Amino acid sequence: MNKRDLEKEFETKYNNYGKMLFRIAYLYVGNSADAEDILQEVFMKYLAGKYCFKNSEHEKAWFIRVTQNNAINFLKRKGRKNISLDDISGFTYEKNNDSTDILKKVIALPEKYKSTVILYYYDDYSVDQISKILKISKSAVKMRLKRGREILKLELEDYV
């Protein structure tokens, strides 16, 4: 593949997945600069490898999983189990303070619940799709969603 074809392929993949992957990385690490670094690592890994995907859903699942893994590894390298929430106010899905507080609570969830909640509620994946992305059973996805909601319910009792 020549340089021009490689650049075109990169541009296509970035346009297809860039915003979504940035959101995922940001929800893990809590600031834009680190999320951009993770996104860059993901696309460099993609360009460096010769990946053969079954279909576009398989490709999308690969990008999501690699982004999550890179974000988790980033947090481990930084020696942080919980992310700093200082920078979170700059990135919300809605424009009110309640959604910012909820987003902070989602980010503070334990890792396995956070992944599932983010994919289900923020990126609109179905239980079946999440099961394939995370390589866990559908019942495990449902249980993680249930437990994640229970934790959030306890954390957000002040909003009721």
DOKOLPA-569008 format. One line per field, with one value per atom (N, C-alpha, C, CB): residue in one letter; residue number from 1; x, y, z. Coordinates in nm, 4 decimals. Glycine has a CB too. Example, Ala and Ser with C-alpha at 12.3 -4.5 7.8 and 13.67 -1.06 7.14 Angstrom:
BEGIN
aa: [A	A	A	A	S	S	S	S]
i: [1	1	1	1	2	2	2	2]
c1: [1.3190	1.2300	1.3200	1.1308	1.2850	1.3670	1.2900	1.4084]
c2: [-0.5690	-0.4500	-0.3300	-0.4473	-0.2250	-0.1060	0.0030	-0.0598]
c3: [0.7800	0.7800	0.7800	0.9046	0.7080	0.7140	0.7870	0.5725]
This chain:
BEGIN
aa: [M	M	M	M	N	N	N	N	K	K	K	K	R	R	R	R	D	D	D	D	L	L	L	L	E	E	E	E	K	K	K	K	E	E	E	E	F	F	F	F	E	E	E	E	T	T	T	T	K	K	K	K	Y	Y	Y	Y	N	N	N	N	N	N	N	N	Y	Y	Y	Y	G	G	G	G	K	K	K	K	M	M	M	M	L	L	L	L	F	F	F	F	R	R	R	R	I	I	I	I	A	A	A	A	Y	Y	Y	Y	L	L	L	L	Y	Y	Y	Y	V	V	V	V	G	G	G	G	N	N	N	N	S	S	S	S	A	A	A	A	D	D	D	D	A	A	A	A	E	E	E	E	D	D	D	D	I	I	I	I	L	L	L	L	Q	Q	Q	Q	E	E	E	E	V	V	V	V	F	F	F	F	M	M	M	M	K	K	K	K	Y	Y	Y	Y	L	L	L	L	A	A	A	A	G	G	G	G	K	K	K	K	Y	Y	Y	Y	C	C	C	C	F	F	F	F	K	K	K	K	N	N	N	N	S	S	S	S	E	E	E	E	H	H	H	H	E	E	E	E	K	K	K	K	A	A	A	A	W	W	W	W	F	F	F	F	I	I	I	I	R	R	R	R	V	V	V	V	T	T	T	T	Q	Q	Q	Q	N	N	N	N	N	N	N	N	A	A	A	A	I	I	I	I	N	N	N	N	F	F	F	F	L	L	L	L	K	K	K	K	R	R	R	R	K	K	K	K	G	G	G	G	R	R	R	R	K	K	K	K	N	N	N	N	I	I	I	I	S	S	S	S	L	L	L	L	D	D	D	D	D	D	D	D	I	I	I	I	S	S	S	S	G	G	G	G	F	F	F	F	T	T	T	T	Y	Y	Y	Y	E	E	E	E	K	K	K	K	N	N	N	N	N	N	N	N	D	D	D	D	S	S	S	S	T	T	T	T	D	D	D	D	I	I	I	I	L	L	L	L	K	K	K	K	K	K	K	K	V	V	V	V	I	I	I	I	A	A	A	A	L	L	L	L	P	P	P	P	E	E	E	E	K	K	K	K	Y	Y	Y	Y	K	K	K	K	S	S	S	S	T	T	T	T	V	V	V	V	I	I	I	I	L	L	L	L	Y	Y	Y	Y	Y	Y	Y	Y	Y	Y	Y	Y	D	D	D	D	D	D	D	D	Y	Y	Y	Y	S	S	S	S	V	V	V	V	D	D	D	D	Q	Q	Q	Q	I	I	I	I	S	S	S	S	K	K	K	K	I	I	I	I	L	L	L	L	K	K	K	K	I	I	I	I	S	S	S	S	K	K	K	K	S	S	S	S	A	A	A	A	V	V	V	V	K	K	K	K	M	M	M	M	R	R	R	R	L	L	L	L	K	K	K	K	R	R	R	R	G	G	G	G	R	R	R	R	E	E	E	E	I	I	I	I	L	L	L	L	K	K	K	K	L	L	L	L	E	E	E	E	L	L	L	L	E	E	E	E	D	D	D	D	Y	Y	Y	Y	V	V	V	V]
i: [1	1	1	1	2	2	2	2	3	3	3	3	4	4	4	4	5	5	5	5	6	6	6	6	7	7	7	7	8	8	8	8	9	9	9	9	10	10	10	10	11	11	11	11	12	12	12	12	13	13	13	13	14	14	14	14	15	15	15	15	16	16	16	16	17	17	17	17	18	18	18	18	19	19	19	19	20	20	20	20	21	21	21	21	22	22	22	22	23	23	23	23	24	24	24	24	25	25	25	25	26	26	26	26	27	27	27	27	28	28	28	28	29	29	29	29	30	30	30	30	31	31	31	31	32	32	32	32	33	33	33	33	34	34	34	34	35	35	35	35	36	36	36	36	37	37	37	37	38	38	38	38	39	39	39	39	40	40	40	40	41	41	41	41	42	42	42	42	43	43	43	43	44	44	44	44	45	45	45	45	46	46	46	46	47	47	47	47	48	48	48	48	49	49	49	49	50	50	50	50	51	51	51	51	52	52	52	52	53	53	53	53	54	54	54	54	55	55	55	55	56	56	56	56	57	57	57	57	58	58	58	58	59	59	59	59	60	60	60	60	61	61	61	61	62	62	62	62	63	63	63	63	64	64	64	64	65	65	65	65	66	66	66	66	67	67	67	67	68	68	68	68	69	69	69	69	70	70	70	70	71	71	71	71	72	72	72	72	73	73	73	73	74	74	74	74	75	75	75	75	76	76	76	76	77	77	77	77	78	78	78	78	79	79	79	79	80	80	80	80	81	81	81	81	82	82	82	82	83	83	83	83	84	84	84	84	85	85	85	85	86	86	86	86	87	87	87	87	88	88	88	88	89	89	89	89	90	90	90	90	91	91	91	91	92	92	92	92	93	93	93	93	94	94	94	94	95	95	95	95	96	96	96	96	97	97	97	97	98	98	98	98	99	99	99	99	100	100	100	100	101	101	101	101	102	102	102	102	103	103	103	103	104	104	104	104	105	105	105	105	106	106	106	106	107	107	107	107	108	108	108	108	109	109	109	109	110	110	110	110	111	111	111	111	112	112	112	112	113	113	113	113	114	114	114	114	115	115	115	115	116	116	116	116	117	117	117	117	118	118	118	118	119	119	119	119	120	120	120	120	121	121	121	121	122	122	122	122	123	123	123	123	124	124	124	124	125	125	125	125	126	126	126	126	127	127	127	127	128	128	128	128	129	129	129	129	130	130	130	130	131	131	131	131	132	132	132	132	133	133	133	133	134	134	134	134	135	135	135	135	136	136	136	136	137	137	137	137	138	138	138	138	139	139	139	139	140	140	140	140	141	141	141	141	142	142	142	142	143	143	143	143	144	144	144	144	145	145	145	145	146	146	146	146	147	147	147	147	148	148	148	148	149	149	149	149	150	150	150	150	151	151	151	151	152	152	152	152	153	153	153	153	154	154	154	154	155	155	155	155	156	156	156	156	157	157	157	157	158	158	158	158	159	159	159	159	160	160	160	160]
c1: [0.0844	0.0000	0.0891	-0.0961	0.0621	0.1442	0.0994	0.1375	0.1790	0.1553	0.0190	0.2658	-0.0190	-0.1466	-0.2650	-0.1578	-0.2581	-0.3643	-0.3719	-0.3408	-0.2563	-0.2501	-0.3124	-0.1052	-0.2824	-0.3402	-0.4917	-0.2775	-0.5383	-0.6824	-0.7522	-0.7091	-0.6903	-0.7469	-0.7538	-0.6634	-0.6451	-0.6432	-0.7550	-0.5071	-0.7692	-0.8711	-1.0112	-0.8601	-1.0357	-1.1663	-1.1947	-1.1728	-1.0986	-1.1168	-1.1331	-0.9969	-1.0535	-1.0622	-1.1983	-0.9503	-1.2478	-1.3800	-1.4906	-1.4060	-1.4745	-1.5757	-1.5773	-1.5525	-1.4595	-1.4513	-1.3919	-1.3712	-1.3295	-1.2542	-1.3317	-1.2020	-1.4482	-1.5263	-1.5707	-1.6490	-1.6192	-1.6661	-1.5511	-1.7299	-1.4367	-1.3221	-1.2671	-1.2119	-1.2698	-1.2268	-1.3164	-1.2293	-1.4484	-1.5417	-1.5120	-1.6874	-1.4889	-1.4604	-1.3325	-1.4482	-1.2272	-1.1000	-1.1166	-0.9906	-1.1897	-1.2094	-1.2850	-1.2843	-1.3843	-1.4613	-1.3760	-1.5827	-1.2716	-1.1803	-1.0796	-1.1063	-1.0161	-0.9014	-0.9352	-0.7956	-1.0440	-1.0913	-1.0315	-1.0690	-0.9465	-0.9025	-0.8700	-0.7802	-0.8823	-0.8726	-0.7350	-0.9082	-0.6306	-0.4950	-0.4621	-0.3909	-0.4934	-0.4664	-0.5536	-0.4890	-0.6782	-0.7679	-0.7155	-0.9113	-0.6633	-0.6061	-0.4830	-0.5695	-0.3997	-0.2827	-0.3242	-0.1987	-0.4263	-0.4758	-0.5303	-0.5844	-0.6052	-0.6600	-0.5478	-0.7476	-0.4432	-0.3287	-0.2647	-0.2247	-0.2487	-0.1922	-0.2769	-0.1798	-0.4085	-0.4992	-0.4825	-0.6453	-0.4806	-0.4688	-0.3290	-0.5018	-0.2283	-0.0932	-0.0873	0.0129	-0.1500	-0.1549	-0.2278	-0.2243	-0.3368	-0.4118	-0.3273	-0.5400	-0.2609	-0.1808	-0.0584	-0.1368	-0.0025	0.1174	0.0856	0.1866	-0.0359	-0.0733	-0.1436	-0.1620	-0.1474	-0.2201	-0.3414	-0.1286	-0.4459	-0.5628	-0.6627	-0.6272	-0.7207	-0.8219	-0.9509	-0.7774	-1.0482	-1.1736	-1.2801	-1.2200	-1.3681	-1.4757	-1.5748	-1.5485	-1.6042	-1.6994	-1.6791	-1.8466	-1.7615	-1.7440	-1.7726	-1.8346	-1.8652	-1.8930	-1.7732	-2.0185	-1.7080	-1.5890	-1.4776	-1.5414	-1.4635	-1.3638	-1.3944	-1.3587	-1.5194	-1.5606	-1.5365	-1.7084	-1.5696	-1.5470	-1.3985	-1.6034	-1.3141	-1.1691	-1.1238	-1.0932	-1.1686	-1.1291	-1.1736	-1.1881	-1.2951	-1.3459	-1.2657	-1.4942	-1.2420	-1.1704	-1.0269	-1.1698	-0.9599	-0.8223	-0.8190	-0.7599	-0.9178	-0.9249	-0.9420	-1.0412	-1.0328	-1.0535	-0.9269	-1.1705	-0.8644	-0.7413	-0.6306	-0.6940	-0.6152	-0.5124	-0.5417	-0.5028	-0.6682	-0.7052	-0.6767	-0.8549	-0.7102	-0.6836	-0.5339	-0.7454	-0.4589	-0.3130	-0.2530	-0.2504	-0.3078	-0.2628	-0.2804	-0.3404	-0.3973	-0.4233	-0.3299	-0.5685	-0.3002	-0.2068	-0.0663	-0.2036	-0.0235	0.1091	0.1193	0.1402	0.0109	0.0088	-0.0027	-0.1067	-0.0268	-0.0387	-0.1668	0.0779	-0.2701	-0.3972	-0.5008	-0.4444	-0.5743	-0.6880	-0.8139	-0.7054	-0.8227	-0.9362	-0.8844	-1.0104	-0.9624	-0.9181	-0.9511	-0.9804	-0.8763	-0.9026	-1.0233	-0.7793	-1.1117	-1.2317	-1.2223	-1.3520	-1.1036	-1.0855	-1.1212	-0.9438	-1.0924	-1.1099	-1.2429	-0.9964	-1.3253	-1.4445	-1.5495	-1.5051	-1.5527	-1.6573	-1.6503	-1.6482	-1.5380	-1.5250	-1.5859	-1.3829	-1.6330	-1.6832	-1.8099	-1.5770	-1.9226	-2.0487	-2.1336	-2.1237	-2.2289	-2.3203	-2.4385	-2.3684	-2.4667	-2.5759	-2.5206	-2.6928	-2.5986	-2.5449	-2.5933	-2.5797	-2.6341	-2.6750	-2.5840	-2.8209	-2.5840	-2.4949	-2.5267	-2.5020	-2.6547	-2.6911	-2.6229	-2.8426	-2.6189	-2.5558	-2.4053	-2.5847	-2.3440	-2.2017	-2.1762	-2.1504	-2.2618	-2.2490	-2.2691	-2.3501	-2.3660	-2.3916	-2.2716	-2.5201	-2.2177	-2.1007	-1.9839	-2.0611	-1.9649	-1.8589	-1.8798	-1.8535	-2.0043	-2.0353	-2.0118	-2.1814	-2.0451	-2.0207	-1.8710	-2.0804	-1.7929	-1.6483	-1.5869	-1.5843	-1.6480	-1.5952	-1.6357	-1.6417	-1.7199	-1.7608	-1.6399	-1.8665	-1.6475	-1.5426	-1.5315	-1.5722	-1.4128	-1.3788	-1.4787	-1.2426	-1.5126	-1.5975	-1.7389	-1.6033	-1.7884	-1.9212	-1.9162	-1.9779	-1.8095	-1.7950	-1.7966	-1.6649	-1.7208	-1.7153	-1.8542	-1.6221	-1.9253	-2.0576	-2.1553	-2.1105	-2.1560	-2.2474	-2.2178	-2.2370	-2.0921	-2.0552	-2.1027	-1.9023	-2.0749	-2.1149	-2.2670	-2.0582	-2.3376	-2.4830	-2.5533	-2.5345	-2.5216	-2.5959	-2.5398	-2.6000	-2.4102	-2.3518	-2.3271	-2.2223	-2.2981	-2.2706	-2.3795	-2.1393	-2.4883	-2.6085	-2.5855	-2.6701	-2.4995	-2.4819	-2.5828	-2.3383	-2.6226	-2.7155	-2.6374	-2.7930	-2.7099	-2.6476	-2.5687	-2.7550	-2.6264	-2.5599	-2.4287	-2.6531	-2.4310	-2.3102	-2.2035	-2.3444	-2.2452	-2.1501	-2.0882	-2.2190	-2.1682	-2.1193	-2.0067	-2.2335	-2.0239	-1.9217	-1.7991	-1.9787	-1.8197	-1.7083	-1.6209	-1.7602	-1.6859	-1.6112	-1.5753	-1.6910	-1.6285	-1.6034	-1.6464	-1.4552	-1.7698	-1.8325	-1.9740	-1.8341	-2.0382	-2.1727	-2.2754	-2.2117	-2.3897	-2.4971	-2.5448	-2.6147	-2.5521	-2.5969	-2.4967	-2.6173	-2.3681	-2.2670	-2.2850	-2.1237	-2.3172	-2.3427	-2.4619	-2.3676	-2.5698	-2.6899	-2.6612	-2.8026	-2.5840	-2.5512	-2.4652	-2.4789	-2.3688	-2.2847	-2.3661	-2.1707	-2.4603	-2.5475	-2.6328	-2.6375	-2.6862	-2.7689	-2.6887	-2.8251	-2.5718	-2.4889	-2.4391	-2.3697	-2.4052	-2.3642	-2.4764	-2.3210	-2.5989	-2.7151	-2.7396	-2.8410	-2.7218	-2.7406	-2.6410	-2.7256	-2.5169	-2.4144	-2.4488	-2.2748	-2.4865	-2.5226	-2.6452	-2.5485	-2.7401	-2.8608	-2.8243	-2.9606	-2.7366	-2.6926	-2.6164	-2.6048	-2.5317	-2.4506	-2.5342	-2.3423	-2.6447	-2.7240	-2.8556	-2.7530	-2.8650	-2.9889	-3.0276	-2.9743	-2.9336	-2.9632	-3.0440	-2.8342	-3.0402	-3.1087	-3.2561	-3.0378	-3.2941	-3.4319	-3.5272	-3.4385]
c2: [-0.1176	0.0000	0.1241	-0.0003	0.2142	0.3352	0.4380	0.3964	0.5418	0.6434	0.7104	0.7493	0.7394	0.8069	0.7194	0.8448	0.5910	0.4977	0.4843	0.3596	0.4802	0.4702	0.5926	0.4537	0.7101	0.8337	0.8367	0.9553	0.7904	0.7873	0.6880	0.7499	0.5729	0.4728	0.5276	0.3430	0.5931	0.6529	0.7551	0.7186	0.8421	0.9461	0.8860	1.0360	0.7813	0.7149	0.6559	0.6050	0.5832	0.5206	0.6265	0.4289	0.7321	0.8381	0.9070	0.9402	0.9332	0.9952	0.9044	1.0302	0.7734	0.6777	0.6601	0.5439	0.6565	0.6150	0.7188	0.4916	0.8229	0.9154	0.9763	1.0235	1.0339	1.1000	1.0005	1.1700	0.8862	0.7845	0.7353	0.6663	0.7072	0.6562	0.7619	0.6099	0.8875	0.9951	0.9996	1.1312	0.9912	0.9925	0.8779	0.9832	0.7602	0.6440	0.6671	0.5157	0.7092	0.7337	0.8423	0.7740	0.9474	1.0579	1.0124	1.1723	0.9284	0.8805	0.7941	0.8013	0.7371	0.6596	0.7494	0.5552	0.8388	0.9110	1.0491	0.9242	1.1089	1.2320	1.3616	1.2251	1.3583	1.4857	1.4697	1.5399	1.5801	1.5792	1.5399	1.7147	1.5932	1.5662	1.4169	1.6478	1.3548	1.2122	1.1293	1.1688	1.1701	1.0989	1.1072	1.1571	1.2229	1.2380	1.1495	1.3848	1.1400	1.0516	0.9065	1.0657	0.8656	0.7286	0.7040	0.7006	0.7995	0.7879	0.7739	0.9099	0.8514	0.8428	0.7041	0.9514	0.6510	0.5164	0.4115	0.4814	0.4236	0.3274	0.3287	0.3583	0.4477	0.4558	0.4162	0.5972	0.4424	0.3976	0.2445	0.4573	0.1842	0.0379	-0.0181	-0.0083	0.0480	0.0023	0.0113	0.0847	0.1254	0.1448	0.0535	0.2893	0.0224	-0.0616	-0.2090	-0.0453	-0.2489	-0.3899	-0.4176	-0.4317	-0.5424	-0.5864	-0.6656	-0.6731	-0.5926	-0.6551	-0.6928	-0.5631	-0.8090	-0.8573	-0.8752	-0.9922	-0.7916	-0.7953	-0.8678	-0.6535	-0.9381	-1.0121	-0.9183	-1.1007	-0.8078	-0.7097	-0.5775	-0.7606	-0.4798	-0.3479	-0.3509	-0.2458	-0.4357	-0.4463	-0.5052	-0.5331	-0.6011	-0.6602	-0.5553	-0.7832	-0.4759	-0.3690	-0.2659	-0.3011	-0.2248	-0.1276	-0.1813	-0.0912	-0.3068	-0.3702	-0.3718	-0.5135	-0.3967	-0.3962	-0.2574	-0.4388	-0.1535	-0.0176	0.0167	0.0833	-0.0194	0.0099	-0.0643	-0.0274	-0.1920	-0.2736	-0.2228	-0.4224	-0.1917	-0.1425	-0.0072	-0.1301	0.0770	0.2065	0.1857	0.2920	0.0975	0.0695	0.0126	-0.0283	-0.0814	-0.1411	-0.0370	-0.2554	0.0485	0.1529	0.2501	0.2293	0.2843	0.3750	0.3101	0.4141	0.1846	0.1124	0.1037	-0.0295	0.0712	0.0638	0.2003	0.0090	0.3036	0.4396	0.4692	0.5428	0.4358	0.4598	0.3780	0.4272	0.2563	0.1725	0.2327	0.0282	0.2798	0.3416	0.4651	0.3780	0.5378	0.6585	0.6248	0.7489	0.4974	0.4561	0.5034	0.5063	0.5236	0.5708	0.4607	0.6990	0.4390	0.3482	0.4264	0.2683	0.5460	0.6334	0.7548	0.6755	0.8010	0.9146	1.0447	0.9119	1.1470	1.2799	1.3374	1.3717	1.3974	1.4524	1.6035	1.4186	1.6604	1.8048	1.8605	1.8401	1.7843	1.8339	1.7917	1.7856	1.7185	1.6584	1.7604	1.5623	1.8778	1.9744	2.0225	2.0925	2.0043	2.0478	1.9532	2.0670	1.8385	1.7383	1.6763	1.6294	1.7148	1.6556	1.6271	1.7485	1.5403	1.5080	1.6038	1.3643	1.6630	1.7575	1.8839	1.6995	1.9878	2.1152	2.1568	2.2207	2.0641	2.1050	2.0426	2.0663	2.0995	2.0525	1.9121	2.1456	1.8733	1.7388	1.6334	1.7207	1.6552	1.5568	1.5505	1.5899	1.6627	1.6629	1.5801	1.8070	1.5973	1.5187	1.3703	1.5666	1.3376	1.1976	1.1402	1.1843	1.2167	1.1721	1.1443	1.2763	1.2288	1.2067	1.0751	1.3227	1.0451	0.9197	0.7995	0.9201	0.8133	0.7032	0.6772	0.7364	0.7830	0.7690	0.7043	0.9054	0.7290	0.6742	0.5284	0.7588	0.4721	0.3318	0.2393	0.2939	0.1221	0.0217	-0.0114	-0.1074	-0.0467	-0.0619	-0.1465	-0.1233	-0.2649	-0.3526	-0.2978	-0.4912	-0.2266	-0.1671	-0.0427	-0.1318	0.0339	0.1565	0.1256	0.2294	0.0276	-0.0081	-0.0395	-0.1284	-0.1209	-0.1639	-0.0476	-0.2751	0.0332	0.1474	0.2483	0.2154	0.2764	0.3716	0.3214	0.3943	0.1957	0.1420	0.1393	0.0008	0.1067	0.0939	0.2295	0.0109	0.3144	0.4392	0.5568	0.4760	0.5610	0.6762	0.6503	0.7151	0.5250	0.4944	0.4109	0.4226	0.3843	0.3186	0.1803	0.4062	0.1011	-0.0367	-0.1261	-0.0861	-0.2309	-0.3277	-0.4241	-0.4058	-0.5003	-0.5999	-0.7002	-0.6731	-0.7403	-0.8354	-0.7782	-0.8727	-0.6534	-0.5894	-0.5746	-0.4513	-0.5343	-0.5199	-0.6543	-0.4601	-0.7581	-0.8927	-0.9298	-0.9936	-0.8976	-0.9270	-0.8386	-0.9099	-0.7107	-0.6175	-0.6554	-0.4744	-0.6828	-0.7128	-0.8609	-0.6691	-0.9422	-1.0862	-1.1495	-1.1144	-1.1161	-1.1758	-1.2177	-1.0756	-1.2973	-1.3447	-1.2319	-1.4620	-1.2525	-1.1540	-1.1395	-1.1940	-1.2508	-1.2425	-1.1644	-1.3836	-1.1743	-1.0962	-0.9474	-1.1413	-0.9132	-0.7733	-0.7218	-0.7575	-0.7997	-0.7584	-0.7418	-0.8604	-0.8321	-0.8244	-0.7016	-0.9519	-0.6733	-0.5550	-0.4270	-0.5528	-0.4234	-0.3072	-0.2914	-0.3197	-0.4025	-0.4000	-0.3488	-0.5400	-0.4038	-0.3630	-0.2193	-0.4579	-0.1813	-0.0430	0.0540	-0.0255	0.0199	0.1046	0.1108	0.0519	-0.0021	-0.0037	0.0890	-0.1473	0.0837	0.1721	0.3173	0.1394	0.3464	0.4835	0.5316	0.4936	0.4429	0.4790	0.5211	0.3610	0.4449	0.4801	0.6120	0.3687	0.6313	0.7533	0.8772	0.7364	0.8566	0.9694	0.9872	0.9519	0.9329	0.9453	1.0906	0.8740	1.1807	1.3223	1.3847	1.3990	1.3217	1.3793	1.3388	1.3375	1.2427	1.1917	1.2768	1.0482]
c3: [0.0000	0.0000	0.0000	0.1221	-0.0906	-0.0974	0.0068	-0.2385	0.0191	0.1224	0.1057	0.1186	-0.0143	-0.0400	0.0003	-0.1879	-0.0323	0.0061	0.1582	-0.0585	0.2225	0.3680	0.4336	0.4144	0.3807	0.4339	0.4162	0.3657	0.3024	0.2752	0.3684	0.1273	0.3885	0.4791	0.6214	0.4758	0.6653	0.7986	0.8124	0.8267	0.7152	0.7196	0.7285	0.5966	0.6517	0.6545	0.7918	0.5478	0.8458	0.9783	1.0867	1.0121	1.0781	1.1775	1.1719	1.1564	1.0522	1.0374	1.0891	0.8912	1.0688	1.1138	1.2653	1.0479	1.3273	1.4667	1.5625	1.4749	1.5116	1.5953	1.7107	1.5119	1.6835	1.7890	1.8957	1.7289	1.8521	1.9463	2.0341	1.8707	1.9739	2.0491	2.1448	1.9530	2.1019	2.1908	2.3147	2.1170	2.2939	2.4078	2.5038	2.3584	2.4495	2.5340	2.6134	2.4487	2.5450	2.6134	2.7192	2.5122	2.6854	2.7788	2.9029	2.7108	2.8839	2.9983	3.0913	2.9503	3.0392	3.1241	3.1956	3.0405	3.1217	3.1777	3.2313	3.0741	3.1878	3.2476	3.1968	3.3875	3.0942	3.0355	2.8880	3.1102	2.8181	2.6714	2.6197	2.6174	2.6795	2.6296	2.6380	2.7096	2.7498	2.7647	2.6708	2.9094	2.6535	2.5616	2.4179	2.5697	2.3794	2.2453	2.2281	2.2188	2.3326	2.3269	2.3081	2.4542	2.3795	2.3677	2.2280	2.4729	2.1774	2.0424	1.9402	2.0089	1.9566	1.8662	1.8732	1.9004	1.9932	2.0096	1.9388	2.1583	1.9511	1.8885	1.7368	1.9263	1.6782	1.5326	1.4843	1.4853	1.5642	1.5281	1.5296	1.6257	1.6281	1.6354	1.5139	1.7657	1.4769	1.3600	1.2332	1.3436	1.2148	1.0941	1.0897	1.0845	1.2060	1.2112	1.1875	1.3454	1.2186	1.2057	1.0746	1.3210	1.0406	0.9216	0.9700	0.8253	1.0070	1.0646	0.9564	1.1666	0.9723	0.8791	0.9590	0.8089	0.9305	1.0041	0.9232	1.0389	0.9938	0.9279	0.8605	1.0285	0.9302	0.8786	0.9530	0.8941	0.9212	0.9832	1.1328	0.9159	1.1780	1.3221	1.3965	1.3468	1.3363	1.3968	1.4062	1.3149	1.3019	1.3011	1.4096	1.1631	1.4196	1.5196	1.6609	1.5008	1.6821	1.8122	1.8460	1.8132	1.7465	1.7690	1.8141	1.6403	1.7450	1.7810	1.9235	1.6813	1.9590	2.0933	2.1990	2.1041	2.1760	2.2744	2.2919	2.2313	2.1825	2.1908	2.2626	2.0491	2.2375	2.3066	2.4565	2.2509	2.4944	2.6367	2.6996	2.6560	2.6340	2.6873	2.7016	2.5967	2.6017	2.6098	2.7237	2.4767	2.7429	2.8525	2.9882	2.8425	3.0020	3.1274	3.1519	3.1238	3.0487	3.0621	3.0948	2.9334	3.0362	3.0662	3.2150	2.9810	3.2678	3.4097	3.4983	3.4431	3.4565	3.5337	3.5319	3.4773	3.4137	3.4036	3.4910	3.2588	3.5008	3.5833	3.7316	3.5415	3.7621	3.9010	3.9661	3.9788	3.8828	3.9367	3.9241	3.8642	4.0298	4.0204	3.9889	4.1504	4.0423	4.0142	3.9391	4.1456	3.8438	3.7660	3.8362	3.6285	3.8026	3.8543	3.7825	3.8380	3.8568	3.7965	3.7773	3.8813	3.7964	3.7864	3.6493	3.8190	3.5451	3.4088	3.3467	3.3221	3.4195	3.3606	3.3186	3.4574	3.3786	3.3465	3.2021	3.4397	3.1367	2.9980	2.8979	2.9651	2.9426	2.8488	2.9042	2.8214	2.8508	2.8941	2.7720	2.9930	2.7896	2.6820	2.6811	2.6945	2.7943	2.8065	2.8684	2.8909	2.8708	2.9151	3.0529	2.8169	3.1387	3.2718	3.3773	3.2973	3.4948	3.6017	3.6479	3.7191	3.6434	3.6862	3.5999	3.6813	3.4684	3.3807	3.4043	3.2341	3.4409	3.4729	3.5983	3.4920	3.6982	3.8215	3.7937	3.9270	3.7103	3.6758	3.6015	3.5897	3.5083	3.4336	3.5270	3.3292	3.6267	3.7252	3.7986	3.8254	3.8323	3.9029	3.8122	3.9530	3.6847	3.5893	3.5782	3.4487	3.5671	3.5541	3.6783	3.5292	3.7929	3.9178	3.9417	4.0337	3.8560	3.8713	3.8606	3.7650	3.9249	3.9034	3.7540	3.9857	3.7113	3.5694	3.4894	3.5577	3.5382	3.4569	3.4409	3.5187	3.5400	3.5272	3.4389	3.6656	3.4531	3.3750	3.2253	3.4131	3.1824	3.0401	2.9866	3.0181	3.0603	3.0158	3.0140	3.1056	3.1174	3.1253	3.0144	3.2632	2.9900	2.8845	2.7485	2.8824	2.7188	2.5882	2.5725	2.5695	2.6796	2.6710	2.6699	2.7868	2.7642	2.7796	2.7000	2.9233	2.6800	2.6111	2.4631	2.6774	2.4272	2.2868	2.2213	2.2753	2.2944	2.2417	2.1803	2.1392	2.2416	2.1964	2.2654	2.2235	2.1965	2.2552	2.3448	2.1439	2.4243	2.5115	2.4269	2.5976	2.3155	2.2256	2.1713	2.1091	2.1290	2.0756	2.1844	2.0158	2.3038	2.4143	2.4482	2.5383	2.4452	2.4715	2.3754	2.4606	2.2498	2.1494	2.1662	2.0095	2.1954	2.2103	2.3293	2.2265	2.4435	2.5656	2.5802	2.6852	2.4882	2.4886	2.6207	2.4627	2.6596	2.7773	2.7378	2.8993	2.8206	2.7877	2.8001	2.8790	2.7365	2.7443	2.8888	2.6523	2.9600	3.0993	3.1845	3.1576	3.1526	3.2257	3.1973	3.1868	3.0728	3.0380	3.1170	2.8860	3.1189	3.1914	3.3403	3.1706	3.3966	3.5384	3.5675	3.5835	3.4803	3.5002	3.4893	3.3987	3.3958	3.3841	3.5101	3.2596	3.5587	3.6791	3.7983	3.7090	3.8179	3.9318	3.9165	3.9471	3.7953	3.7700	3.8028	3.6243	3.7606	3.7920	3.9426	3.7206	4.0104	4.1566	4.2260	4.2114	4.1832	4.2408	4.2139	4.1836	4.0891	4.0533	4.1305	3.9034	4.1501	4.2250	4.3672	4.2280	4.4296	4.5652	4.5662	4.6235	4.4680	4.4599	4.4276	4.3548	4.3591	4.3110	4.3870	4.1643	4.5059	4.5835	4.6075	4.7166	4.6127	4.6348	4.5207	4.6531	4.4030	4.2870	4.2791	4.1596	4.3599	4.3525	4.4327	4.4018]
